[in-house]
């Protein structure tokens, strides 16, 4: 479990939260909410030990599992099965069992065979102590629950799509049986069936849970407490209720604060008016000053008025003129080892056309966009750039952002013609203000990385956009802005998304189904496939 006492959270010189106190006990399922920049992801990283608090103490009892928005660092040569089993140490023990079996089979003497048998017995005892075959069965259930097909379990992590790797990390954390789970956007890259499975799993989870999620159905079903970060007061409010009751209580509290402020302002205005009248008379001057002080105190003791939530003013590039077919592909094929991702993909992206790419996780959607963007070489076939092609690529995992570069440097590099003042103006429109410009991109939350990647597209002049899950990690207001920008963009778009609203905003004229590469005119019959893709 986790106990937080008098904690301050900073990013650089900026104070995000002050004097935060809470406790997460077994059975607490907490939704962490707050406006853009309030510090949700930063607080979660601090709880997980990735950042140090600027003040106060954080203590954890029992192991804590943390799912970051963009989990990195796993050995890319490790298989999916070994990565999941490693959460309980079973990967090491199964490797020891296999090694002992090989040693017994290849033993050239009784002594070698006896040593191998003893090693096998020790490994077998440890295997059973860790749960043995029952644990392997649980791992299989969890991987299936998050939507990982059996065929990928023997593949290396480096051969998987970004969405599949994210599912592996989620499966690993759920399989580990930690006492407390910290989950940052756990439904990213999950299809509808996997989200339903996850809702059921988390609803039955006996330990402590803190989650950040823009999936309101998940929050409404799972959460029994809500922690709201208030960026105006640098504070956190604790609601010991479920999501729907929290919304009702929050709205009632906001109405109460509005009434109190209006009444106080009316009374203060009356006092000041009376004081102004009395100030000119010597006999009443002291009373007038006291009235003015009372008016000041009355307003000072009120909670500060809530500022309207900041929203990124998202726009996409004005496309440069291009030929009739600015981007095409002929006979594209890609495989990882013995796993064929896709084969024989032919594609023509006409000027101003709008194409949505659908397929189950692992069908090759992200791989196709990476090949089209020139980030990955195909095994066969070729990408054919048309006349005056200007390509803009929004990567699902934000691989195009240098984690060591600052926010300012990232946009300056993407738009070298902008002056320093113009760079800051664009960043401000995307909610990066003041000290935010000096943050390394590696410490940004998933939503911040999404906004920065979009900002880097603004002055690219791209006439073909390759968008891979452009609404992931965005709060509802920012998502609305992005979808409006996509709808208004006059250039060509190739989009991969699980978000049905994104497809509706795109208004596609064609659909490409992977891995077979079947292309068709868009019709509403394909809409039901979006959430399953």
C-alpha positions, 0 to 999 in steps of 0.5 A: 500500500502507499502512504503520502505525507506532505509531499511537494511535486516539482518539474524543474523550478515549477511547483505542481503540487504542494502538501499532498496527503493521502493513503491507498489501502487494499480495495481502494480503486482510485481515479486520478483526474485533473486538467492539462498540466496539473501533474497527474503523470508526474505524481504517478511517476513520483509514486512509482519511484521514477522521480523524487518528491521535492518535499515530504515522504512516500512510503510503500508497503509491499510491491508496486506495479507501474504501467507508464504511458510509454513503457520502454527499456525491456530487452527486445530479444526477450520473448513475450512469454519470458517477458510476462513470466519474468514478473514472478521470476519464472523465466529464469527458472524455466530456463534453468529447467531447459538447461538441466534437461539438455544437460541430462540428455547430453551427459557422457558419464554417470557423474554428469548425469547426476549433477544435471539431475540435481540441478533439474530437481532444484529448478523444479522445486523453485518452479513449483514454489513460484506457482509452477504450471498453474502460474503459467496458466494464469499468464496465458489467461492474462495475455489472452485477456489483453488481446495477445494472440497465441502466435505472438507469445514466442516472438521477440519483443522487437518484432512486435508492434507498439500496441502489442508491446504495450499489451505485453507490459500491461499483461506483465504487470497484471500477472505479477500480483503486486499489492498496488497497481499504478496504471497510466492510460491502461486502455491505450491500444486495447480493442473493445473486448480487451477493455471489457476484460480489463474492466472486469479484472480491475473491478475484482482486483483486491489490492490498491489501484491508482489509475489515470484514464480518459476512458470514462466507462472504465473509470465509472465501472472500476473507481470507488474513490477519486483524487482530483488535482487542482492546478489553481491551488496546487492541491489535491482534493479527495473524494471517497465516492465513485465516479458518478457521485464525484461528478455530482458532488464536484458540480454541487461544490462548484455551484456553492463556491460560485454562490459564495463568491457572488455573495461575498463580492456583493457584500464587499462592494456594499462595504466599500461603497459605504466606506467611500461615503464615510471616508470624507468625515473625520468622525467616521474615517476610522470606521470607513477604513475598518469597513474597507479592511473587512471587505478585503478580508472577506474576498481574501478568505474565499477559495480562488476562482477556478480558471477555465481549463486550458485547451490546446489550439491545434492546427495542422500544416497548410499543405504545399502543392503536390502532384496528383499522387504524392505517395504510392507503394508497390508490392510492400512486404515485411516479416520479422523472423518467420512471422510474415507481417504483410505481403504484396501491399499496393497503395496509391495515396491521391492528393487530398485523399483520406485513407483509414488502415484497419486490422487486428493488433499485430496485423502490421498497421504501425509497421506499414506507416513506418515503412511509408514514412521511411523509418523502416525498410521493407523486405520487398517492394518499394515506396514511391514518392510522388511530385513535391511530396512533403511527408508528415509522420505522427508516430504512435510511440513518439519515436521521432522525438529526441528524449534528450532534446528540450521542448523548445529544441524539438520544435526549433529543429522541426521548424527551423525557419521560425524565430525564437519568439515564433517557436514560443508562440506555437508552443503556447498554443499547444499548452507549453508555456514558460518553463515548459519549453525547457523540459526534456521531452523524455520527462513529458507525459503521453498527452504532452508528447502527443501535443508536442508531436502535433506542434512539430507538424504545424510548419512542416508544409506536409501534404501527406500526413501519416497519423498513428493513433493521434488521439492517444493520451489526450484529455477530452477537450484536446481530443476534440481540438485534434479531431476538428483539425483533422476534419479541416485538413485539406491534404491527404491523410493515412490514419491508424486508430482505435478511436471511432470518433477519429474515423468520423472526423477523418471522413475516409473515402477508402479503407485498407484492411491488413494483413491481406491488404484488401482495399475498398471504398469506405462505408459505414459497414466498416465502422464496427471494425474500428474498435476491434482493430 
